[in-house]
């Protein structure tokens, strides 16, 4: 997958960097008339190394991969809305039900294409916007008002928990996350302390604000997977070939697994804050997992992702997504996903065969299809829906994040097409 970005989409890639004034008051849930080519939405839409499995071995959520204290449940902290799991189409599809209409949302749906987002972030660095509860709330809500999707995704960035524990990371325009002191030895590993809820108070504050704004629309929490976070930390930033990452993975396996173990603990804690605050589902983005063979993924990565996903078994639906991961779909599902995200390269009926029974699918319209003539776009949407019907549950999405040049009106039109079936 790429990097998380402006919306909590797949990874903090180059396209994620834009800006706006902090301390903005949360706007009303009503949206001003459409602008900039947007078409109005249709009214009335519901607002350390473990015992590592060989290639081919099944990974079940929680199989000797969860550790004491990974996810201490605090029932009094949860704020999820009663009954939503049985009424919201998105949550029903995640649990392999077939709601009356196929649910739809978009990765990177917050920002990027919206003029109101670009105005809001005109003078504020990305990481500052991710630490302002009012701004998080407003940016998360903007696409919900515009498109009326069936889920909102919490606005943040995958490096937020790493910055919160004191790492010097900046998101550089046109580049992505840049790490001042890459982690390449035991001394670097020692800098990765545990994440405490008090490190990210703005997350809890924003989620509680959003629950009051969203009504019956579910809220998805998210985090970067241990491998993708490790790739940034080891490389010092985005990388095409992940040479330093793989050199550590192959040449220093103990250091590698210690690093991913530490990152799995941090990621679990970051998601725990979100779940305890009341998010209705979580998505784990493994932006760069597609750089691995299946054998390497199972041996060096899957146990750590499984520990994160296993910490939330039976609490909220868990979505696992990566880009260029067609050969990893079965393994990513076996790592503990309830829903496997599929990019646009593998048709959903074939993805359903690869993933196997017991899991729903999410995806997978090519993000470039939004630029096709309307009849072509409608046919492509219909094809995704038809192939998604072969899965045990289907959440419609793009096969990656929304491209910055996308017309917001086309996204609203896609939501209408999906809901119309």
C-alpha positions in Angstrom: 0.0 0.0 0.0 1.2 3.5 -0.2 1.6 5.6 2.9 -1.1 6.9 5.2 -2.1 10.2 4.3 -4.6 12.7 4.5 -7.4 10.7 5.5 -6.3 7.7 7.2 -6.0 6.0 3.9 -3.3 3.6 3.1 -0.2 5.1 4.3 1.5 8.5 4.6 2.6 8.9 1.0 3.8 11.9 -0.9 0.3 12.9 -1.9 -0.7 13.2 1.8 0.9 16.5 2.6 -1.3 19.6 2.6 -2.3 22.2 5.2 -4.8 24.6 7.4 -5.5 26.9 10.5 -5.6 25.1 13.9 -8.1 25.6 16.6 -11.0 25.7 14.1 -14.4 25.2 15.5 -16.2 22.1 14.5 -18.6 23.0 11.7 -22.3 22.2 11.7 -23.4 18.9 10.1 -25.0 20.8 7.2 -23.0 21.4 4.0 -23.0 24.4 1.9 -24.0 24.1 -1.8 -21.7 22.1 -4.0 -18.8 23.9 -5.6 -15.9 23.2 -8.0 -17.7 20.8 -10.3 -19.2 18.8 -7.4 -22.6 17.3 -8.0 -24.9 17.5 -5.0 -25.4 14.3 -3.1 -28.8 12.7 -3.1 -30.8 13.8 0.0 -32.1 11.2 2.3 -29.1 8.8 2.4 -28.5 7.6 5.9 -26.6 10.1 7.4 10.5 -10.8 19.3 10.6 -13.9 17.2 7.8 -16.2 18.1 7.4 -19.7 16.8 7.2 -18.7 13.2 4.8 -20.5 10.8 6.1 -21.9 7.6 4.6 -20.8 4.3 1.3 -22.5 3.9 0.6 -22.8 7.6 -2.7 -21.3 8.7 -2.5 -18.4 11.2 -5.6 -18.1 13.3 -6.3 -15.0 15.3 -4.8 -15.3 18.7 -2.9 -18.6 18.2 -0.1 -18.2 20.8 0.5 -14.7 19.3 -1.4 -12.7 21.9 0.6 -11.9 25.0 -0.6 -11.0 28.5 -1.4 -7.3 28.7 -1.6 -6.8 24.9 -5.1 -5.5 25.2 -6.4 -5.1 28.7 -10.1 -4.6 28.2 -11.8 -1.8 30.2 -15.5 -2.3 29.6 -16.5 1.0 31.2 -14.4 2.9 28.7 -16.2 1.7 25.6 -18.6 4.2 24.1 -20.0 2.4 21.0 -23.5 3.1 20.1 -26.0 0.4 21.1 -27.6 -1.5 18.2 -25.4 -0.1 15.5 -23.8 -3.4 14.8 -27.2 -4.9 13.7 -28.5 -1.8 11.8 -25.5 -0.2 10.0 -25.0 -1.8 6.6 -21.2 -1.3 6.8 -21.0 -3.3 10.1 -23.4 -5.9 8.9 -21.3 -6.5 5.8 -18.1 -6.7 7.9 -19.7 -9.5 9.8 -20.6 -11.3 6.5 -24.2 -10.3 6.4 -25.9 -9.1 3.2 -27.6 -5.7 4.0 -30.2 -4.4 1.6 -27.7 -2.1 -0.1 -23.9 -2.7 -0.4 -22.1 -0.3 1.9 -19.4 2.0 0.5 -16.7 4.3 1.8 -13.5 5.6 0.3 -9.9 5.3 1.5 -8.4 8.8 1.7 -11.9 10.0 1.7 -11.1 12.8 4.2 -9.5 15.7 2.3 -7.3 15.6 -0.8 -10.1 16.3 -3.3 -12.3 18.7 -1.2 -11.9 22.4 -1.5 -13.1 22.9 2.0 -10.4 20.6 3.2 -7.7 22.4 1.3 -8.9 25.7 2.7 -8.9 24.4 6.3 -5.4 23.0 6.0 -3.9 25.8 4.1 -1.5 26.9 6.8 -1.3 23.9 9.2 1.3 21.1 8.9 -0.1 17.6 8.6 1.0 16.4 12.1 -0.4 19.5 13.8 -3.8 18.8 12.2 -3.7 15.3 13.5 -3.3 16.6 17.1 -6.1 19.1 17.1 -9.4 17.4 18.2 -11.6 20.1 16.5 -9.7 19.8 13.2 -9.8 16.0 13.4 -13.5 16.1 13.9 -14.1 18.6 11.1 -11.9 16.8 8.5 -13.4 13.4 9.3 -16.9 14.9 8.9 -16.3 16.8 5.6 -16.6 13.8 3.2 -19.4 12.3 5.3 -21.4 15.5 4.5 -20.4 15.5 0.9 -20.8 11.9 -0.1 -23.0 10.3 2.6 -20.8 7.1 2.7 -21.7 4.2 5.0 -18.7 4.7 7.2 -16.4 7.5 8.3 -12.7 6.9 8.9 -10.8 8.7 11.7 -8.5 11.4 10.3 -4.9 10.8 11.4 -1.6 9.5 10.0 0.2 6.2 10.6 3.2 8.0 12.1 1.1 9.7 14.8 1.8 7.1 17.5 5.5 7.2 16.7 5.7 10.9 17.0 3.6 10.7 20.2 6.3 8.6 21.9 9.0 11.1 21.0 10.4 10.1 17.7 11.6 12.9 15.4 9.5 12.4 12.3 8.3 15.0 9.8 5.9 14.6 6.9 7.7 16.4 4.0 5.6 17.6 1.0 6.3 15.5 -2.0 8.2 12.9 0.0 6.2 11.5 2.9 7.4 10.6 6.4 11.1 11.4 7.0 12.7 9.9 10.1 15.6 12.1 11.6 17.3 9.1 13.3 16.5 5.8 11.6 16.2 2.7 13.7 19.0 0.3 12.7 20.4 -1.2 15.9 19.6 -2.0 19.5 20.1 1.6 20.6 17.5 2.8 18.1 15.2 0.1 19.3 15.5 1.3 22.8 14.0 4.6 21.8 10.7 2.9 21.1 8.9 3.2 24.4 5.4 2.0 25.1 2.5 4.3 24.0 0.2 5.4 26.9 -3.3 6.8 26.4 -2.1 10.1 27.8 0.3 10.4 24.9 -2.6 10.9 22.5 -5.4 12.6 24.4 -6.6 14.3 21.2 -7.6 10.9 19.8 -10.0 10.2 22.6 -11.4 13.8 22.5 -11.9 13.7 18.8 -13.6 10.3 18.7 -16.0 11.3 21.4 -16.8 14.5 19.5 -17.3 12.5 16.3 -19.7 10.1 17.9 -22.0 13.0 18.6 -21.8 14.2 15.0 -22.0 10.9 13.1 -25.5 9.7 14.2 -25.9 6.3 12.7 -22.7 6.3 10.6 -20.0 4.0 11.9 -16.6 5.3 12.6 -13.5 3.3 11.5 -10.3 3.6 13.6 -7.0 2.8 12.0 -3.3 2.3 12.4 -0.2 1.4 10.4 0.8 -2.3 10.6 4.2 -3.2 12.2 5.9 -4.0 8.9 5.0 -0.7 7.3 6.0 1.3 10.3 9.3 -0.6 10.5 10.0 0.1 6.8 9.8 3.9 7.5 11.9 3.7 10.6 14.6 1.5 9.1 14.8 3.2 5.7 14.5 6.7 7.2 11.6 7.4 4.8 9.7 6.0 1.9 11.6 3.4 -0.2 11.1 1.7 -3.6 13.1 -1.4 -2.8 13.2 -1.6 1.0 16.9 -2.6 0.8 17.8 -1.7 4.4 14.5 -3.2 5.7 15.1 -6.5 4.0 18.8 -6.5 5.0 17.8 -6.3 8.7 15.0 -8.9 8.2 17.4 -11.5 6.6 20.7 -10.6 8.3 19.6 -9.7 11.8 16.4 -11.6 12.5 16.4 -11.2 16.2 16.7 -7.4 16.0 14.0 -7.5 13.3 11.5 -9.5 15.4 12.3 -7.4 18.4 11.6 -4.2 16.4 8.3 -5.6 15.0 7.3 -6.9 18.5 7.8 -3.4 19.9 5.9 -1.8 17.0 3.0 -4.3 17.5 2.8 -3.2 21.1 2.7 0.4 20.1 0.1 -0.2 17.4 -2.1 -2.2 19.7 -2.0 0.5 22.3 -2.9 3.2 19.6 -5.9 1.1 18.4 -6.9 0.3 22.0 -7.3 4.1 22.7 -9.5 4.3 19.6 -11.6 1.3 20.5 -12.1 2.3 24.1 -13.1 5.8 22.9 -15.9 4.2 20.8 -14.8 3.5 17.2 -17.0 0.8 15.5 -14.3 -1.0 13.5 -10.6 -0.8 12.9 -8.4 -1.0 9.7 -4.8 -2.1 9.8 -2.9 -0.6 6.8 0.1 -2.5 5.7 1.1 -0.1 3.0 4.3 -1.9 1.9 3.6 -5.5 2.6 3.3 -6.1 -1.2 7.1 -5.8 -1.4 7.3 -9.3 0.2 7.0 -12.8 -1.0 4.4 -15.0 0.7 7.0 -17.0 2.5 8.7 -13.8 3.9 5.4 -12.3 4.9 4.4 -15.4 6.9 7.8 -15.7 8.5 8.8 -12.2 9.3 5.6 -10.2 9.4 2.3 -12.1 9.9 2.9 -13.1 13.5 3.2 -9.5 14.5 0.2 -8.3 12.6 -1.7 -11.2 14.1 -0.9 -10.0 17.6 -2.3 -6.6 16.8 -5.5 -7.9 15.1 -5.9 -10.7 17.8 -6.1 -8.1 20.5 -9.5 -6.9 19.2 -11.1 -10.3 18.4 -14.8 -10.3 19.2 -14.8 -6.5 20.0 -15.0 -4.7 16.6 -14.6 -5.8 13.0 -11.0 -5.8 11.8 -10.1 -4.9 8.3 -6.6 -5.7 6.9 -5.5 -3.9 3.8 -2.3 -3.7 1.6 -1.4 -2.7 -1.9 0.1 -5.2 -4.4 -0.8 -8.0 -2.0 -2.7 -10.3 -4.4 -0.3 -13.2 -3.5 -0.7 -12.5 0.2 -4.5 -12.3 0.5 -4.9 -15.7 2.2 -2.1 -15.0 4.7 -3.4 -11.5 5.5 -6.8 -13.0 6.2 -5.3 -15.7 8.4 -3.5 -13.1 10.4 -6.8 -12.3 12.0 -8.9 -10.1 9.6 -12.6 -10.2 9.6 -12.5 -8.2 6.3 -9.6 -8.4 3.8 -9.1 -5.3 1.7 -8.3 -6.0 -2.0 -6.6 -3.6 -4.3 -7.7 -3.2 -7.9 -5.3 -5.7 -9.4 -7.3 -8.9 -8.4 -11.0 -9.3 -9.3 -13.1 -9.8 -6.2 -14.4 -13.2 -7.2 -10.8 -14.4 -7.5 -9.9 -12.7 -4.3 -12.8 -14.5 -2.5 -11.3 -17.8 -3.8 -7.8 -16.9 -2.5 -9.0 -15.6 0.9 -11.2 -18.6 1.5 -14.3 -18.9 3.7 -15.0 -17.0 6.9 -14.1 -13.5 5.8 -15.7 -10.6 4.0 -13.9 -8.5 1.3 -13.5 -4.8 0.8 -12.8 -3.1 -2.5 -11.9 -2.7 -5.2 -12.7 -0.2 -8.0 -9.5 1.1 -9.7 -9.1 4.7 -8.4 -8.4 5.8 -12.0 -11.9 4.6 -13.1 -13.3 7.8 -11.6 -11.9 9.6 -14.7 -13.7 7.3 -17.2 -16.9 8.4 -19.1 -20.0 7.9 -17.0 -21.3 4.8 -18.8 -17.8 3.1 -18.5 -17.7 4.1 -14.8 -21.2 2.7 -14.2 -20.2 -0.6 -15.9 -17.1 -0.9 -13.8 -19.0 -0.2 -10.6 -21.5 -2.8 -11.6 -18.7 -5.3 -12.3 -17.2 -4.8 -8.8 -20.6 -5.3 -7.2 -21.3 -8.5 -9.3 -17.9 -10.0 -8.4 -18.2 -8.9 -4.8 -21.4 -10.9 -4.5 -19.2 -14.0 -4.7 -17.7 -13.0 -1.3 -19.4 -13.8 2.0 -19.7 -10.1 2.7 -18.7 -7.1 0.6 -17.9 -3.5 1.5 -17.4 -1.4 -1.7 -14.3 0.8 -1.8 -11.7 1.9 -4.2 -8.8 -0.5 -4.6 -6.5 2.2 -3.1 -6.9 5.8 -2.0 -8.7 8.6 -3.8 -6.5 10.3 -6.3 -6.0 14.1 -5.6 -7.3 15.1 -9.1 -10.7 13.3 -8.5 -13.9 15.3 -9.0 -15.8 15.1 -5.6 -19.0 14.9 -7.6 -17.9 11.6 -9.2 -17.4 10.1 -5.7 -20.9 11.2 -4.7 -22.2 9.6 -7.9 -20.3 6.3 -7.2 -22.0 6.2 -3.8 -25.4 6.6 -5.6 -24.5 3.8 -8.1 -23.5 1.4 -5.3 -26.6 2.0 -3.3 -28.7 1.6 -6.4 -27.1 -1.8 -6.9 
